């Protein structure tokens, strides 16, 4: 509350300084002093403004409010997601969250919603190295599953021969 009052007072003072040319010099001197303090390693009293949450915009077909609820439900509690807004008429989903990964959100909606989903914003494509790493991880997982299945097959096959 105190910070808000101080900010309002500063705003009023700056408006008064515009009307009064003598005070204008004082405001300029204070600004120079603050800039000098920041250069010397002394931080200003005002905290930096917090960044706005990153918006992720997806496009998918939703013909009713139940479809929209289903999309909201599949993203509720997902890593980095703070809020989900859906628009049935425009067939768009807006996901808000600073730490939300657009590609993970896209994959989650595709998997849970079982419909075609497109990423409209941000339009960044994943790096080729990241894609290669993901493919290698998936290949390693499937290879492990195949090895386990084969070893189980041989176990039961030889067990049947022995018995």
C-alpha angles and dihedrals in degrees: 000000000000091000092054091051091049091050091050091049091051090050091051091046091052091050090049090048090058089054094045114053094198092059090048090072091051092053091050091050091050090050091051090048092051091049090049091050091053091051091051091055097261110128121222120249094243114084116232114263113266115246117252116251114268113253120220114196119201130182120214137145114266116167099179145016091264090062089051091050090051091055091047091049094051091054097041109115093005116148112281096358114129103169139002123206122187131195113194095187095052092035091229135135121201116200118193123201138115098222099035114124109223094213094049090048090049092050092047093053092046091050098044101033096044094213136104110281127184129195110231101172134055094031095198115130119218116262115263090238091056091050091051091050092050092049091048091050092049091046091050091050093049091046091054090050091051091049091052092048092050093047090049090050093052092045093055092040094054092039089057091050093051096047 
